[in-house]
Structure formats: C-alpha cells, structure tokens
Amino acid sequence: MITLKETNVLFSALVAVSGLELLNFYAALILLGVGWNFGFVSGTHLLQSAPRTTYRYARLLTADCASLVKASIGSRLQRCSRPRD
C-alpha cells in the first residue's frame, strides 16, 4: 500500500528531475519536507500506540536512536563520496 508520505516523496523526485530551474529545486525541497513530516508524525503516532507504557518509551527511544544512526551514516557516506579537490 502506498501511503501519502511515499506519494509525496515520489512527486518531489519527479518535480526535481523535471528541470534545472531554481523553482523546481525549491518546489522539490518543500514537497520532500512535507513528505518527511507526514512520515515522522505518523510513525511517532504508531510508536506511541504500544499496548503498555513501559514498551512505549523503549520503542520511541529505539526509533530515535535508529534515526540518528541512519542520519550519521548517510552524512558519512556523502562526505566520503564527494570528489576531493
């Protein structure tokens, strides 16, 4: 099932590849931000609907740590993939 988040991110990618103008870049970034926000809010809501309060905080902590680790790995990969001057 394709959700609103995936649809918005896909539309953002289509806008980004449709041209090289600055307006395309801004529109793609705005759409990507909105899609990211939908995903973050819905994911947090799903994590908070855990059956017990003790599991709820553990799940939120695990999700936040996983998000931080993925962001740091992506940042490191981006830095390593840039050509050196």
Buried (B, 14 or more C-beta within 10 A) or exposed (E): EEEEBEEBBEBBBEBBEEEEEEEBEEBBEEBBEBBBEBBEEEEEEEBEEBEEEEEBEEBBEEBEEEEEEEEEEEEEEEEEEEEEE
